[in-house]
Amino acid sequence: MRQNWDELDVLRGFAALLMIFNHAGVDWYGDESSRTTAEGFLTYVGSFAPVAFFLLTGLGYGVAPLGDREKTHQYGLANKVGILVFADVLLAWQHGYWVGLNFLGFIGISTLVLEKLRATKHPVALAALAAAAVLGIRFGVGPQLMARLGAESGAVAGSLTGANGVDGLAYSPFPWLFYPLVGYLLGRTAQRWSERVRPAALETCLLLAFGVIVATGAAFVLGAAGRPAFRWGVMTIAFFAQSLIVVFASLLVVLVAHRSPRLAEGLKPLHLRGVSSLAVVPVHYVVLFAVGWIVARPPSVVMFILFAVVASVISLAAARQFAGGIAQVGKLQNRATVWNGLALLVAASGVVLLTRNGGPGAVGVTALALGQLGLCALLVVRKPAPAHALRPVPRT
C-alpha cells in the first residue's frame, strides 16, 4: 500500500530554503561575508542544501512501496538522467564552459546509481558497502595516493578520488554519493518500520539525537584541530562531520513536528513534491535576480533575512504552480505538439546561452531558467510513442 510521506515533502522545502539563503548571501555579499557575521553564518548554513537534496533522493527511493521497486524501463531512466545532466550543461554554458556537472546533474547520476542498485538481489547490503567505499576512497585512499605518488600522478589520483578539485565538477562521486546511498538505507528502514518511525517513537528520536551529538562532537574536535570546513570543489572531513549534524537534526525535527497535526498543517507551505522540487532550482535564479535588481545589498541582517524569506516564499509557490500546470499539460491529447514546443524552448535557450556567452545578466538568467524549466517539464510530458509502435503485433 502506497504511503504519502509528507515529512519528505517538508524536507524538500527545507532543502530549498537552505539553497535560496546560500545563493542570496553569495549574490549579495560575495566573498566578503564572514561566518562570524549573522548573514555570513546563514549563508554558510545554506551551503548544506546539496546534502539535504541528495539525501532526499535516496530517501525517496527507500520509502517507495515494494510494488514500485520494479526495474525502470531503460528508455525512461536514460531520458530522466539525460534531461537532468543536460540541465547542468545549460548552466555551464551560462558560465562560459562547454560542459559541467552540478546540482541537477548529480541528482541524475544518483538516480542512475540507485536504480541499478535496487534492481540487485541485495540492494541494502550493497548500498551500505558502497557508502562506506565512497568515504574510504575520498578520505583514505585519495589523500594517501596524493602523498605517495609524484606531483603529476598524485594530482590525477586526487581528481579521480575527490581529494582534488576538477573544473566543472561541483560534486565528485567521492564522497557525495554517500548521501543518496545513506538516504536509501534510511528510507528502507523507515519504510519497514514506519509504525515506529512516523510517530517519532522514543527510540527513533533517541537514535537521531545520538547521531546529532556524535556528529557535533566530531565537528568540534576537527574544528579545534584546525581542520577547515569547506565543500566547494573538494569536501573536507570537517564539512562532512558538520553535514551529518544537518542530516540527523533535520530528520529529528521533521518527525517530531509531524506528531502535531496542527504543526504539520502549518508546514504545508514548505511542501515540494515531484517535479516542483527540481523546478525550484531555475525558479529561484529568476526570483533572486529580480530581488537583487531591487536591492543590490541588504543594509542589515534583518533585511537580509526578510528578502531571503520573501524570495523563498515566491520560489516555492511558483515551483508548485509550475508543477501543477505541467501535470495538467501532460494530460492533453496533443502531447506530441507540447513535447516539440518544449524541446524547441530548450534548444532556443541553449542557442542564446552559447551565442551570448550566458553571463549573470537578465538575458543569461532568463535563458537558463526557461531552458531548465523546459527540461523539468519534459520529465512529465513524455513524447508519445510512434503510431506503428502502438499497433498490436500480428500473431503468427
C-alpha positions as CSV (number, residue, x, y, z in Angstrom):
1,M,0.0,0.0,0.0
2,R,1.4,3.4,-1.0
3,Q,2.1,5.8,1.8
4,N,2.4,9.6,1.3
5,W,5.4,10.8,3.2
6,D,4.6,14.4,3.9
7,E,7.8,14.5,6.0
8,L,9.8,14.2,2.8
9,D,7.9,17.0,1.1
10,V,8.7,19.3,4.1
11,L,12.3,18.3,4.0
12,R,12.5,19.2,0.3
13,G,11.1,22.6,1.1
14,F,13.7,22.9,3.9
15,A,16.5,22.0,1.4
16,A,15.2,24.6,-1.0
17,L,15.3,27.2,1.8
18,L,18.9,26.4,2.5
19,M,19.7,26.7,-1.2
20,I,18.0,30.1,-1.5
21,F,19.6,31.5,1.6
22,N,23.0,30.4,0.4
23,H,22.7,31.8,-3.0
24,A,21.1,35.0,-1.7
25,G,24.1,35.5,0.6
26,V,26.6,34.8,-2.2
27,D,24.8,37.1,-4.6
28,W,24.5,40.0,-2.2
29,Y,27.7,39.7,-0.2
30,G,30.0,37.6,-2.4
31,D,33.3,36.6,-0.8
32,E,33.1,39.4,1.7
33,S,30.7,37.6,4.1
34,S,32.4,36.0,7.1
35,R,30.9,33.2,9.1
36,T,31.4,35.4,12.2
37,T,28.6,37.7,10.9
38,A,25.0,36.7,11.1
39,E,24.4,36.9,7.4
40,G,27.7,35.1,6.7
41,F,26.7,32.3,9.1
42,L,23.2,31.9,7.4
43,T,24.9,31.8,4.0
44,Y,27.2,29.1,5.2
45,V,24.4,27.0,6.8
46,G,22.7,27.3,3.4
47,S,25.6,25.6,1.8
48,F,24.4,22.3,3.2
49,A,21.4,22.4,0.8
50,P,23.0,19.8,-1.6
51,V,23.5,17.4,1.4
52,A,19.7,17.6,2.1
53,F,18.7,17.3,-1.6
54,F,21.0,14.3,-2.3
55,L,19.9,12.6,0.9
56,L,16.3,13.1,-0.1
57,T,17.0,11.5,-3.5
58,G,17.9,8.3,-1.7
59,L,15.1,8.6,0.9
60,G,12.5,8.8,-1.9
61,Y,13.8,5.5,-3.4
62,G,14.0,3.8,0.0
63,V,10.4,4.6,1.1
64,A,8.9,3.6,-2.2
65,P,6.4,0.7,-1.9
66,L,7.6,-2.7,-2.9
67,G,5.4,-2.6,-6.0
68,D,7.3,0.4,-7.2
69,R,10.7,-1.2,-6.9
70,E,10.5,-2.9,-10.3
71,K,13.3,-2.2,-12.7
72,T,12.6,1.1,-14.5
73,H,12.3,0.9,-18.3
74,Q,15.7,1.7,-19.8
75,Y,14.4,4.5,-22.0
76,G,12.6,6.2,-19.2
77,L,15.7,6.0,-17.0
78,A,18.1,7.2,-19.7
79,N,15.6,10.0,-20.5
80,K,15.4,11.2,-16.9
81,V,19.2,11.1,-16.4
82,G,19.9,12.8,-19.7
83,I,17.5,15.6,-19.0
84,L,19.0,16.3,-15.6
85,V,22.6,16.2,-16.9
86,F,21.7,18.5,-19.8
87,A,20.2,21.0,-17.3
88,D,23.7,21.3,-15.9
89,V,25.2,21.7,-19.4
90,L,23.0,24.8,-19.8
91,L,24.3,26.1,-16.5
92,A,27.9,25.5,-17.7
93,W,27.1,27.4,-21.0
94,Q,25.8,30.3,-18.9
95,H,29.2,30.5,-17.1
96,G,31.2,30.2,-20.3
97,Y,32.1,26.5,-20.1
98,W,31.3,23.7,-22.6
99,V,30.4,21.0,-20.1
100,G,29.8,20.8,-16.4
101,L,28.2,18.6,-13.7
102,N,26.4,20.5,-10.9
103,F,23.4,20.0,-8.7
104,L,20.7,18.7,-11.1
105,G,23.1,16.6,-13.0
106,F,24.4,14.9,-9.8
107,I,20.8,14.1,-8.9
108,G,20.5,12.4,-12.3
109,I,23.7,10.4,-11.6
110,S,22.4,9.5,-8.2
111,T,19.1,8.3,-9.7
112,L,21.0,6.1,-12.1
113,V,23.1,4.5,-9.3
114,L,20.0,4.0,-7.1
115,E,18.0,2.4,-10.0
116,K,20.8,0.0,-10.7
117,L,21.3,-0.7,-7.0
118,R,17.7,-1.5,-6.2
119,A,17.4,-3.9,-9.1
120,T,20.0,-6.2,-7.5
121,K,19.2,-9.1,-5.2
122,H,20.8,-7.5,-2.1
123,P,20.3,-3.7,-2.5
124,V,20.6,-2.8,1.2
125,A,23.9,-4.6,1.7
126,L,25.3,-3.2,-1.5
127,A,24.2,0.3,-0.6
128,A,25.9,0.0,2.8
129,L,29.2,-1.3,1.2
130,A,29.1,1.4,-1.4
131,A,28.5,4.2,1.1
132,A,31.5,3.0,3.2
133,A,33.6,2.7,0.0
134,V,33.0,6.3,-1.2
135,L,34.0,7.6,2.2
136,G,37.1,5.4,2.3
137,I,38.1,6.4,-1.2
138,R,37.8,10.2,-0.5
139,F,39.2,10.4,3.0
140,G,41.6,7.4,3.0
141,V,42.7,6.2,-0.4
142,G,42.7,9.6,-2.1
143,P,45.0,11.5,0.3
144,Q,47.4,8.5,0.5
145,L,47.7,8.3,-3.2
146,M,48.4,12.1,-3.5
147,A,51.1,11.8,-0.8
148,R,52.8,8.7,-2.2
149,L,52.7,9.5,-5.9
150,G,54.5,12.3,-7.7
151,A,53.0,15.7,-8.2
152,E,51.6,14.9,-11.6
153,S,50.3,11.4,-10.9
154,G,49.2,12.4,-7.4
155,A,47.1,15.2,-8.9
156,V,45.4,12.8,-11.3
157,A,44.7,10.3,-8.5
158,G,43.4,13.1,-6.3
159,S,41.0,14.2,-9.1
160,L,39.7,10.7,-9.5
161,T,39.1,10.2,-5.8
162,G,37.6,13.5,-4.9
163,A,40.7,14.7,-3.0
164,N,41.5,17.2,-5.7
165,G,39.1,19.6,-7.4
166,V,38.1,19.3,-11.1
167,D,37.0,22.3,-13.1
168,G,33.3,22.0,-14.0
169,L,32.7,19.2,-11.5
170,A,30.9,20.7,-8.5
171,Y,30.2,17.3,-6.8
172,S,32.6,14.4,-7.0
173,P,31.1,11.0,-6.6
174,F,33.6,10.6,-3.7
175,P,32.1,11.3,-1.2
176,W,28.9,13.0,-2.4
177,L,27.3,9.6,-3.4
178,F,27.4,8.9,0.3
179,Y,24.2,10.9,0.9
180,P,21.9,9.3,-1.6
181,L,23.2,5.9,-0.6
182,V,22.7,6.5,3.1
183,G,19.3,8.1,2.3
184,Y,18.3,4.9,0.6
185,L,19.3,2.9,3.6
186,L,17.4,5.2,5.9
187,G,14.4,5.2,3.6
188,R,14.3,1.4,3.5
189,T,14.5,1.3,7.3
190,A,11.7,3.9,7.6
191,Q,9.5,2.1,5.2
192,R,9.9,-1.2,7.0
193,W,9.5,0.2,10.5
194,S,7.1,3.1,9.6
195,E,4.9,2.3,12.6
196,R,7.8,3.3,14.8
197,V,9.4,5.9,12.7
198,R,6.5,8.1,11.6
199,P,5.0,8.6,15.1
200,A,8.6,9.7,16.2
201,A,8.7,6.9,18.8
202,L,11.1,7.4,21.7
203,E,13.8,5.1,20.4
204,T,13.7,6.7,17.0
205,C,14.2,10.2,18.5
206,L,16.9,8.9,20.8
207,L,18.8,7.4,17.9
208,L,18.6,10.6,15.8
209,A,19.6,12.7,18.8
210,F,22.6,10.4,19.5
211,G,23.6,10.9,15.8
212,V,23.4,14.7,16.3
213,I,25.6,14.5,19.5
214,V,28.2,12.3,17.9
215,A,28.4,14.4,14.7
216,T,28.6,17.6,16.8
217,G,31.4,16.1,18.9
218,A,33.3,15.1,15.8
219,A,32.9,18.5,14.2
220,F,34.1,20.2,17.4
221,V,37.2,18.1,17.6
222,L,38.0,18.7,14.0
223,G,37.5,22.4,14.3
224,A,39.7,22.5,17.4
225,A,42.4,20.7,15.5
226,G,42.3,23.5,12.8
227,R,40.6,21.4,10.1
228,P,38.8,23.7,7.7
229,A,35.2,23.2,6.8
230,F,34.9,23.5,3.1
231,R,32.9,21.8,0.3
232,W,33.3,23.8,-3.0
233,G,35.2,21.6,-5.4
234,V,36.6,19.4,-2.6
235,M,34.8,18.4,0.5
236,T,36.8,18.4,3.7
237,I,36.3,16.0,6.5
238,A,35.2,18.8,8.8
239,F,32.4,19.8,6.5
240,F,31.4,16.1,6.2
241,A,31.1,15.9,10.0
242,Q,29.0,19.1,10.1
243,S,26.8,17.7,7.3
244,L,25.9,14.8,9.5
245,I,24.6,17.2,12.1
246,V,22.2,18.6,9.4
247,V,21.2,15.1,8.3
248,F,20.3,13.9,11.8
249,A,18.9,17.1,13.2
250,S,16.6,17.8,10.1
251,L,15.2,14.2,10.3
252,L,14.6,14.5,14.0
253,V,12.9,17.9,13.8
254,V,10.6,17.0,10.9
255,L,9.5,13.7,12.6
256,V,8.8,15.4,15.9
257,A,6.9,18.3,14.2
258,H,4.6,15.8,12.4
259,R,3.5,14.4,15.8
260,S,1.3,17.5,16.0
261,P,-1.5,17.7,13.3
262,R,-1.7,21.4,13.7
263,L,2.0,21.9,13.2
264,A,2.1,19.5,10.3
265,E,-0.6,21.6,8.7
266,G,1.4,24.7,9.3
267,L,4.3,23.2,7.5
268,K,2.4,22.7,4.2
269,P,3.8,25.9,2.6
270,L,7.1,24.1,2.6
271,H,5.8,21.1,0.7
272,L,7.6,20.2,-2.5
273,R,6.8,17.0,-4.4
274,G,7.7,15.6,-7.7
275,V,9.0,17.9,-10.4
276,S,8.4,21.0,-8.1
277,S,11.5,20.0,-6.1
278,L,13.6,20.3,-9.3
279,A,11.8,23.3,-10.8
280,V,12.5,25.4,-7.7
281,V,16.2,25.5,-8.8
282,P,15.7,27.5,-12.0
283,V,12.8,29.5,-10.5
284,H,14.9,30.7,-7.6
285,Y,17.5,32.0,-10.0
286,V,15.0,34.4,-11.6
287,V,13.5,35.4,-8.2
288,L,16.8,36.2,-6.7
289,F,17.8,38.1,-9.8
290,A,14.6,40.2,-9.5
291,V,15.1,40.8,-5.8
292,G,18.7,41.7,-6.4
293,W,17.5,44.3,-9.0
294,I,15.5,46.0,-6.3
295,V,18.3,45.9,-3.6
296,A,21.9,45.3,-4.5
297,R,22.9,44.5,-0.9
298,P,20.6,44.4,2.2
299,P,21.8,47.0,4.6
300,S,21.3,44.8,7.7
301,V,20.9,41.2,8.7
302,V,17.2,41.8,9.4
303,M,16.7,43.0,5.8
304,F,18.8,40.1,4.5
305,I,16.6,37.6,6.3
306,L,13.4,39.4,5.1
307,F,14.5,39.5,1.4
308,A,15.6,35.8,1.6
309,V,12.3,34.7,3.2
310,V,10.4,36.7,0.5
311,A,12.4,35.1,-2.2
312,S,11.9,31.6,-0.7
313,V,8.1,32.1,-0.4
314,I,7.8,33.2,-4.0
315,S,10.1,30.5,-5.3
316,L,8.4,27.6,-3.5
317,A,4.9,28.8,-4.5
318,A,6.0,29.4,-8.1
319,A,7.6,25.9,-8.3
320,R,4.4,24.3,-7.0
321,Q,2.3,26.2,-9.5
322,F,4.6,25.2,-12.3
323,A,4.4,21.5,-11.3
324,G,0.6,21.7,-11.2
325,G,0.4,23.4,-14.6
326,I,2.7,20.9,-16.2
327,A,0.8,18.0,-14.7
328,Q,-2.4,19.3,-16.5
329,V,-0.5,19.9,-19.7
330,G,0.8,16.3,-19.6
331,K,-2.8,15.0,-19.8
332,L,-3.5,16.8,-23.1
333,Q,-4.3,14.8,-26.2
334,N,-1.8,16.6,-28.4
335,R,1.2,15.8,-26.3
336,A,3.4,15.5,-29.3
337,T,2.9,19.2,-30.1
338,V,3.6,20.2,-26.5
339,W,6.7,18.0,-26.4
340,N,8.0,19.5,-29.6
341,G,7.4,23.0,-28.2
342,L,9.2,22.3,-25.0
343,A,12.1,20.8,-26.9
344,L,12.2,23.9,-29.1
345,L,12.3,26.1,-26.0
346,V,15.2,24.2,-24.6
347,A,17.1,24.4,-27.9
348,A,16.4,28.1,-28.1
349,S,17.7,28.7,-24.6
350,G,20.8,26.8,-25.4
351,V,21.5,28.8,-28.5
352,V,21.0,32.1,-26.6
353,L,23.4,30.9,-23.9
354,L,26.0,29.9,-26.4
355,T,25.8,32.9,-28.7
356,R,25.6,35.5,-26.0
357,N,28.1,33.6,-23.8
358,G,25.5,33.4,-21.0
359,G,26.5,35.7,-18.2
360,P,24.8,36.8,-15.0
361,G,22.7,39.5,-16.7
362,A,18.9,39.3,-17.4
363,V,19.3,37.6,-20.7
364,G,21.5,34.8,-19.3
365,V,19.5,34.2,-16.2
366,T,16.2,34.2,-18.2
367,A,17.5,31.9,-20.9
368,L,18.9,29.5,-18.3
369,A,15.7,29.4,-16.3
370,L,13.5,28.9,-19.3
371,G,15.7,26.1,-20.6
372,Q,15.9,24.3,-17.3
373,L,12.1,24.7,-16.7
374,G,11.6,23.3,-20.2
375,L,13.7,20.3,-19.2
376,C,11.8,19.8,-16.0
377,A,8.5,19.9,-18.0
378,L,9.9,17.2,-20.3
379,L,10.2,14.9,-17.2
380,V,6.4,15.0,-17.1
381,V,5.4,15.5,-20.7
382,R,6.7,12.3,-22.3
383,K,7.0,12.1,-26.1
384,P,4.2,9.8,-27.4
385,A,5.3,6.6,-29.0
386,P,5.1,6.4,-32.8
387,A,1.7,5.2,-34.1
388,H,3.2,2.0,-35.5
389,A,4.6,1.1,-32.1
390,L,1.1,1.2,-30.6
391,R,-0.4,-1.3,-33.1
392,P,-0.8,-4.8,-31.8
393,V,1.8,-7.3,-33.1
394,P,0.1,-9.7,-35.6
395,R,0.0,-13.3,-34.4
396,T,1.8,-15.9,-36.5
